């Protein structure tokens, strides 16, 4: 099995952190802003906002795809599930491939890139997404930019897709935003992203943002290790809302230009939203939004979500590219659908 590639050596001289150090030397007071700091020795890139941890771009060899993990609010509250990388008590232990925020797909030329993890008995049959290089890592007062190159590789070692991702981290009062502009380029004569429900931009949220189901689940114990099935839904507060008025579990398998998840974590209100751009293939996306905490946008798996009434998939020829544009919002308050719609309109104006 091929190992994750290491990033190119770069010096992020334009980070806000560097600017802050310079300003201190000149006796000028500045805010920390957004810092994008590579750590080649641990295969991670740290994102800090106003001097506080926000997330990390992680591509260590044990992962089957690069991810952003964990994700935090402006208050420092973690909105992502810890399991399996950093398990906490009372977390579900299903789907170990759901970690942080990721981009992958369940059927590329018949190969599954979605379900791959060290816990899968089928890992040898699945694809792996390798980090290849950092092209840009730059901070600023209100935003930071990370540009990376990745490669989607079949089980026999054949590269099938080149991925170029621009990830923009920005801040406003009580809000954190992540723009992910993802371009996939075919490296074979024919690359088919066949219609499949497992995709495309995925986020696994913390236990408190799940929906109450009334069903027992296998959860971690006080030590963070998997325990027996039990019902423990105290503090489970999540509820989905979509641009088309669907709520709760009814959001799954429906279309919408955006979807939000509103609840509480550590006694504080939180809203997480994913925005789908009008230029994306299959717009408006279908929502693979599960009550157990998977929050994903999948425009390509239309047959599964429409009971076969619609189909899409996507086929590229060698050298042909397709681009997907998404924004993820993390807000430290309960945002009404009207507020998410306003944020959506700003997104479509800002991102081409």
Buried (B, 14 or more C-beta within 10 A) or exposed (E): EEEBBBBEEBEBEBBBBBBBEEBEEEEEEBBBBBBBBBEEEEBBBBBBBEEEBBBBBBBEBEBBBBBBBBBBBBEEBBBBBBBBBBBBBBBBBBBBBBBBBBBBBBBBBEBBBBBBBEEBEEBEEBBBBBBBBBBBBBBBBEBBBBBBBBBBBBBEEEBBBBBBBBBBBBBEEBBBBBBBBBBBBBBBEEBBBBBBBBBBBBBBBBBBBBBEBEEEBEBBBEEBEBBEEEEEBEBBBBBBBBBBEBEBBEBBBBBBBBBBBBBBBEEEBBBBBBBBBEEBBBBBBBBBBBBBBBBBBBBBBBBBBBEEEBEBBBEBEEEEEBBBBBBBBBBBBBBEBEBBBEBBEEBBEEBE
